[in-house]
Amino acid sequence: MSTSRSRIGRSAEIAAAAELGKRGYRILTSNYRRRMGEIDFVAEENGQIVFVEVRCKRTEAFGTPAESITPAKQARLAATAQCYLDEHEIKGVECRFDVVEVASSSDGKLLVKGIIRSAFSV
């Protein structure tokens, strides 16, 4: 990832974290990495574990940010989420995958477009 893209990605994650906090999510960890993938945020909301993917796009010409999460990416997220649950010995708790959509304008400003709850299931 280029420096510019990684800087935009990090800024999108900061904006997403602020929005998640405003909406009552409690972030447990960020950038949880394992061999099979990375989860941007692991959070808790109303007793549920929420695995959050942040997606930022400059244009929706080829679809929305959430639509860019392919089935292969979903499978990697699910495998990584299972590692998190296993490592923390979490059982019997409802889990879901949310997506935070962030738009990047041509002038570099970022705007959280929304949070898609239960964006996909695996």
C-alpha positions in Angstrom: 0.0 0.0 0.0 1.4 3.4 -0.9 2.2 5.9 1.8 -0.7 8.1 0.6 -3.1 5.2 0.7 -2.0 4.1 4.1 -2.3 7.6 5.4 -5.8 7.9 4.0 -6.6 4.4 5.5 -5.3 5.4 8.9 -7.3 8.7 8.8 -10.4 6.7 7.8 -9.9 4.4 10.8 -9.6 7.4 13.1 -12.8 8.9 11.8 -14.5 5.5 12.0 -13.4 5.0 15.6 -14.8 8.4 16.6 -18.2 7.6 15.0 -18.3 4.1 16.6 -17.7 5.8 20.0 -20.5 8.3 19.4 -22.8 5.4 18.6 -22.0 3.5 21.8 -19.6 0.9 20.6 -16.7 0.2 23.0 -13.6 -0.6 21.0 -11.8 -3.6 22.5 -8.9 -3.7 20.1 -7.8 -2.2 16.8 -5.9 -3.6 13.9 -6.1 -7.2 15.2 -3.7 -9.1 12.9 -3.2 -12.8 12.4 -1.8 -14.9 9.6 -5.0 -15.0 7.6 -6.0 -11.4 7.9 -6.7 -8.3 9.9 -9.8 -6.9 11.5 -9.8 -3.1 11.8 -11.7 -3.0 15.1 -13.1 -5.5 17.5 -15.8 -3.8 19.6 -18.6 -4.5 22.0 -22.1 -3.1 21.6 -25.0 -4.2 23.8 -23.4 -7.4 24.8 -22.4 -8.4 21.2 -18.9 -8.8 19.9 -18.7 -6.7 16.7 -15.9 -7.2 14.1 -15.7 -3.9 12.2 -14.2 -3.4 8.8 -13.5 0.2 7.7 -13.8 0.8 3.9 -12.9 4.1 2.3 -13.3 4.9 -1.4 -12.9 8.1 -3.3 -15.6 7.3 -5.8 -18.5 4.9 -6.0 -18.1 4.5 -9.8 -17.3 0.8 -9.1 -19.6 0.3 -6.2 -20.0 1.4 -2.6 -17.2 0.8 0.0 -19.1 -2.1 1.5 -19.6 -3.7 -1.9 -15.8 -3.9 -2.2 -15.7 -6.7 0.5 -15.5 -9.8 -1.6 -16.5 -13.2 -0.5 -12.8 -14.1 -0.2 -12.3 -11.1 2.1 -15.4 -12.1 4.1 -13.9 -15.5 4.6 -10.6 -14.1 5.8 -12.4 -11.8 8.2 -14.4 -14.7 9.5 -11.3 -16.8 10.1 -9.5 -13.9 11.8 -12.6 -13.3 14.0 -12.6 -17.0 15.0 -9.0 -16.6 16.1 -9.9 -13.7 18.2 -12.8 -15.6 19.8 -10.6 -18.6 20.5 -7.7 -16.6 21.9 -10.0 -14.7 24.3 -12.0 -17.9 25.1 -15.2 -16.2 24.1 -18.1 -18.6 23.7 -21.8 -18.2 23.7 -21.8 -14.5 22.8 -23.5 -13.1 19.7 -21.2 -11.8 17.1 -21.6 -9.8 13.9 -19.7 -8.1 11.2 -20.3 -4.3 10.7 -18.8 -2.1 8.0 -18.0 1.6 8.4 -18.2 3.3 5.0 -16.0 6.4 4.7 -15.9 8.6 1.7 -12.8 10.5 0.7 -13.3 13.6 -1.4 -10.8 14.9 -4.0 -9.7 17.5 -1.5 -8.8 14.8 1.0 -11.6 15.3 3.5 -13.1 12.2 5.0 -16.8 11.7 5.9 -18.2 8.7 7.6 -21.2 7.8 5.4 -22.6 5.3 7.8 -22.3 2.0 9.7 -23.8 -1.0 8.1 -24.8 -3.4 10.9 -24.6 -7.1 10.2 -23.2 -6.2 6.8 -22.6 -9.9 5.9 -22.8 -13.2 7.5 -20.5 -16.2 7.2 
